[in-house]
């Protein structure tokens, strides 16, 4: 069985315990290069113990069958995979490990979500004010269906310096299925079905916040005060399908569930408008969608146009009196069919409202954190400017792997961004821009 680094922290890695596996990475912490029978392994090269991430899901402890030659390159190892339950040890261990020949650059890039940077840069953790524009962290999707319990969110945020995440329920979940590699509506919802689902999803989000001691941000002042020492969350909904065409339900969500971030559409063309991944049926934004935007502007809810096609975005930009958010996407100049990526004009339409575009760490586009910074963030900045780009991880919501699978890894992204941007610019990208947009929308 072949494991990749994006499997770590996910069910596939845990279910492999006791099985023979192969994985490719770099040895670290061995002292002088030579033979070693016990060492640590990471996804990217490191020069010393200072390079080892604090995230226990990003390191493998290797116990070799016989001493393995450690050199300045990648190792492909085979051994017995072990998932440890010891609180003071590494979670993942490779027992009876042997070296396997045949590591290629393509294999290594495909396996690696992170990229090691110089130790001084890695030591520069975020300033504790980073904000994620879009997340499903904490097992919220499963909890919304009454399955399982919350997984750690607050502690990885503290480790990485993330102060706030916009945590999203998914309003069309009951009818969305993975079909031929992409998420699509499987049927029409029954009357009242998606509203009823929201009445389970929002309480699950609030329960997660209580369990992990995470305050819910309701006002601009609360966001200004938020720091990673006590991580907070913003209540968001991915898709306004729960409204089912009834504007009064927006007021209810604002008052009862503290909704402050609303994405208009998701994977179903709904009462508000069209989506990028299905044929258009509304010519972009509907009259009800425009009404919802105006109501959000008046109440103090951030409007998110992620998943909406360019026609929806142009019409939303003409309606809104406040900056828009497009919470998770990336730039392309060659769009494929049904892509979730956006063209430069699409991005500029968001920036023209004063808004912000969240860059997501999809490994199909950005195989490691350096590519995420230099190809994802930097290329979008080149198009819309430093004031209009932010962090949108879509954590636990990606169909594929993530170049930043844990909030504890944010310092590596910060270091990668610092190779292109100064400290003030990096702070804008990792939270400052969204804070400005939130304050412009929410009183």
N, C-alpha and C positions, 0 to 999 in steps of 0.2 A: 504494500500500500504506500502510495506517495503522498506525503503531507506538504503543504505550503505554509508559509508564515501567516497567511490570512486565515488559516484554519484555527490557529491558536486562539483560545478564548471562545470558541464556538463548539457546538455539539459534535462536529466531525472529529475534532481532536480528542475530546473526552471519550467518545465511543471507541477510539482506536486503542485505548489502554490494554496492554497485554499482547498487542499484535506486532508483527514485524513491519517496520516502516522505513522509508527513505526520506531524507530531507537535506536540503542544501543550504549552507550558511557559512559563517565565519567564526573561527575560534577567537576567544578573547580572554584575558586574565591569566595567561599561561606563563607570564614572565618572559624569559629569553626564548626565542623561537627554537624549536627542537622537537623531541619526542615527548608526548604526554599521554597519560591514560585517564586523566580526569580534568575537565575544563568546561568553561561556559561557551555557549554558541549563540550568536545573534544573526539577524537577517542581513546585516551590513558590516563592513569592516570596522574594527575598533582598535585603538592603539593601547588601551589600558583599562583597568577596572573603572576608571572615570567615565568610560564610554557606555558602560552597561546601563540600560534603561532601568528606572525604578519600577516600571510596569512588569509584574511577575509573569504576565502573559506574553512577553516579548523576548524571553530568554529560555534556553534549554540547557540543563545540566547534563553533560555527557560523561558516562562511565564506560570507558573503552574495554574491549576484550583483551587488547594488548596495546602498548604505546603506539600512538598515531603520530605521524610526521606532521608537525604544525608549521605552515609556511605563510607567506604574505598573500595568500589567495583563498579562494572558496574551497570548502570541503563538501563533498557529498558523502553522507554517512547512512549506514544501514544498521538498525538495531531494534531492540525490544522497547516499545513505547510504554512509558509509565506515567500515570497521572497521580501525583502525590497529594495526600490530604494533610500533610504536616504544615502547621501554621507558619513555622519559621524557615521553611525550605522553599526551593523553586518548585513551581507547580508541575512543570514538565521535565521529565528525565528520559534520556536514551541510554538503556542498559546494554551491555555486551556489544557495544558499537564497533563497527569496522568501517574503514574508508572504502568508498566505491569510486572507481575511475570514471572519467567522462563528464566533467562539469563544463557546460558551455555558458557563454554570456547570456544567451537567450533564456536558458533555464534559470539562471540566477536572477535576471531581471523579473521574470514571471513570478518567482518565489518571494521576492522582497517587497514588503510594504514600507520599509524605512530605509534611510540612508544615513550613515554615520557622518558627522561633521566634526570639525576641530573641537577639542574639548572646551576651550574657552567659550566658544559659541554655544555649545550644548549646555553649558552651565547657566546660560542666561535664560532662565525660565521666564514664562510670561509674567506680566506685572500683576496678575491676579484679577484682571478686569476683562478677560477675553469673553466673548459671547458667541454661541453657536446659533445661527439663524434657524436651523431646522434639524430636529433630532427625534428619534423614537427610542432613546436609551431606556434602560431599566426593565426591558421585557414588557413594555407597555402594550404592544400589539397583542401579545398573547393574553395578558391580563384583561384586556378589553373583552375577550371572549370567555373570561372566567377560567383561563388555563394558567397554572403556575403562579409564581410569586415574583416580586421585583428582584432584579439583579443590581449589583452595585453601580451607582451613578455618582453620588456625592463624593465618595472617596477618590475615584479617578479624577474628578474635576479638581479637587483640592490638590492632588499630586501634580497635575498639569498646569494649574493656574487659570482654570476656566471658572468664571464667576456665575454665569447665567446660560441656560440653554432654553431655546424655544421648543418645548416638548409637545409633540403633535399627536392627537388622536387622529384616526383615519376614518373619515365619515362614510366612505363607500365600501369598507372592508368586507361586509357580508356577501357582496356580489362580485368581487374581483378575484380572478384566478390567473395563475401563471399558465399561459397557453403559447406553445411554440417559442418559448424563450422570452416572452414579454407579458406584462400584466395587462389584462383586458377585462371588460365587463362580461360576465358569463350569462347574465339575464337581467331583466328589468326588476327593480326593487318592488316589493309589495307595498301598498299604501301604508304609511306609518312605520315601515320597517327600519329605515335609516335613522329616523328620529329616535325610535326606541333603542337602537344600538348606541346612539350618542349618550343616552341616559345610563348606559352601563360604562361607556368609555370615559366620560368625564369624571365619574366617581373613582374609577380605577386610577386615573392620573392623580387625583387629589389624595388617594390612599398612598400611592407611591411617595408623594411629597411628604406626607406625615411620617411614613415609616423611615425615611432617610433624613428627616429633619431639614427639609429644603423649603424655605419660605417661597410663597407664590407672589410674583411681582404684579402689582395692580396699577401702580402709578409711575410717573416719570421719576419722582423723587426716590422711590424704592429701587428703581434701576440704577440711578446715580449712586446709591449707597451700596449696591451689591458688590461683594468681593469674593474671591475664591475660598477664603477662610470659612465662609458659610455659604456654600453654593445655593443658588436660587433657580427658579424656573418660571418661564412665561407659559401660560396655558394657550395652546394653539390648536387649530383644527386644520388638517390637510383635506380640503374639500368642504364646501358649504352644503353638501348634500342633505345634511340633517335638517336644514331649513324646510325642505320640501315645498318651496315656493311661498313660505309664510314668514314675512319679515319680522313679526313679533317674536319669533323664536331667537332671533339675533339678540334682542333685548334680554330675553331669558338667559341665554348663554353668557352674556356680559355680566349680568347681576348675580346669577346663581353659581356659575362655574368660573367666573373671573376670566372669561375669554378675552384676550387682548391681541391675538394674531390669527387672522383668518385667511386661508388660501381658498380662492374661489372655486377652483376645479381640481380634480385629481385624475383618476383613470376612467371616469365616466363622463361623457357629455351630459351636463346636468341643467337645471333650471336657470343657471347663471351664464353658461357659455360653453364654448368648445374646448377641446384639449388637443395637445400636440400629437398624441398617439392614436387618434381615431379620425375618420373623415369628419369634416366640418358639417354641422347641421344648423348652426345659428348665425353664421357669418361673423363669428367672434363672440362678442358680448351681447347678452339679451337685455331687454328693458328691465327685467328683475335684477339682473346682475348690476346694472347701473344704479338701481335703487339701493341695493346692498352696499355698494361702494359709498354712496352719499351718506347712508346711515352710519357706516363705520367711521367715516370722517367726522361726523357730528358727535358720535358717542365716545370715540377714542379707541379705535381698534385698528391695528396695522393691517393693511390690505396687501396680500401676497398673490402675485400672478404666476407663480411657478406652475408648470404643466399647461399653461395657456398658450395658444398660438399667437403669432405676431398680430393678427387682426384683433384678438381680444386685448392684447397689451396696448395697442394704439388707441382703442376705444376707452379702455380703462384710464389711460393717461389723459384723455380728453375730459373725462368725468371728474377725476379725483382733484381735490384741493390740497391734498397732503402727499408727501413722498410715498412711492410704492416700493415694495420689496419683491424681488424674485429670488427665493430663498435657497435654491439648490439647482445648479446647472453648471455648464462650462461653455467656453467659446468654441465655435467651429466656423470654418469657411467652406466646408463641403458637407452639408447635412445629408445624412442617410435618411431613408424612409422612416417616418415615425420617430425621429430622433427627439431626445429630451434636451439636446444641446441647442444653443441659439447662435444666430448670425450677428455680426456687429451692429446692424441697424436695430435689431431687437434689443440688444444691450443698451444702445444709446437712448432708446425710448424710455427705459427705466431711469437712466441717469438724468434725463431731461426733467423728470419730476422731482429731482433731488434725492432719488432713491438709492438703493443698494442691491447688489447682485451677489448672492452667496455662491461660492465655488465648492463643488463637491469632490471628494477624493476617490472617484471611481478608478480602480486599478486598470481597467481596460483602456483608460485614457492616460492615467498617471500612475505608473507602476511602483513608484516610491515617493517618499515625501519631498525629495528634491525636485522631481518632475512636477509634483503637485504645486510647489511654490513657484518654480520658474516657468512652467508651461501653463499651469492653471491660473494662479493669481496674477503673475506678471503680464501675461498676454491680455487678460481682461483689463488690467490697469492701463495698458497701452491703448486700448480702445476707448475706455470711458473715464479714465483718470483715477487718481489715488483715493478720491473721496467717495467712490461709488462701488467698492468691492469689499466683500466680507467672507466670513467662514460659514459654510453650510454643509455639515458633515453627513446629514441624513443617516446618522448612526443607527444601526440595526434595521435600516429600511432599504439598504441597497440589495439588489438581486445578486450582485457579484461581490468581489472583495473590496476592501477599503485601504487606501494608502495611509490612513491614520485611524486604526481600528480602536484606539482607546484615547480618552481625554488625557490620560497620563503621558501620552506621546506629544502633547502640544509643544513642549520646549524644542523638540526636534524641528517641527514646522517653523517655529519662531526663528530658530537659528538659520534654517534654509532661506527664509524670507530676508533675513539680515544680510545675506550675500548680495541682495539686489536693492533693498530698501533700508533707509535709516530707521532709528528707533521710533521716532514719531510716526513715520509712515507705516511701520509694522504694527504699531498700536492701533492705528486706524483700521487696518485690514483685519485685525484679530478681535475687533469689538467696537472701536470708537465710531466707525461709520454707522453701524446698526444702532448704537446708543443715540446718536444724533437723530436718526430717522424715527426711532421709537419715541423720543421726546417731542418730536414734531407732530406725532399722531396721538399720543396718550398724555392726558393731563396729569 
